[in-house]
Amino acid sequence: MKKSRKNPGVIVRAKDLVPRGVFDQKAALEIDAEALTHRGQQVVPNRKASMLDVRVLPSIHGIRGNLYQTIYAEGRRLCRIATTGTGLDKGDSLHLGQLTRSLVQLANMEHGLAEVSALESMTDEELQAHAGPALEKFLDSKGISMEDFLKQLTEGK
């Protein structure tokens, strides 16, 4: 394991130790393993900690941003193909249709998120005012009267 001359706290990778253009994979693995072992010896584990259940959930905003960037890049690529004079072939046309559907689904998802955040910010009175008509509309679509629903609810069916 070698340390950097300029910054003694930085461990130099194996690729940095060999001349440019010459790289021995086996030697590099040995040097990297040695550096990793040295770094592992410096880390002090927390012996008092118990097993934890850790879950990392992705950010919906990050996913949405990545989707928009991907759709934009693919749209630009298809636009470039269409404007060069060759036009879009059948596969590109299908791909454009998929991108358009994805964009619509993404917009609908954003609309749904906006509605959820609006519901979370409502007071209890506002929620009750919106819930009553929504429940009646749902029950009408299923062919159930409000009286029958309340009767079933009180009977525990």
Secondary structure, DSSP 8 states (H G I E B T S, - for coil): --B-SS-TTSB--GGGTS-TT---HHHHHHHHHHHHHHHHHH----TT-----------HHHHHHHHHHHHHHHHHHHHHHHHTTS---HHHHHHHHHHHHHHHHHHHHHHHHHHHHHHHHS-HHHHHHHHHHHHHHHHHHHT--HHHHHHHHHHT-
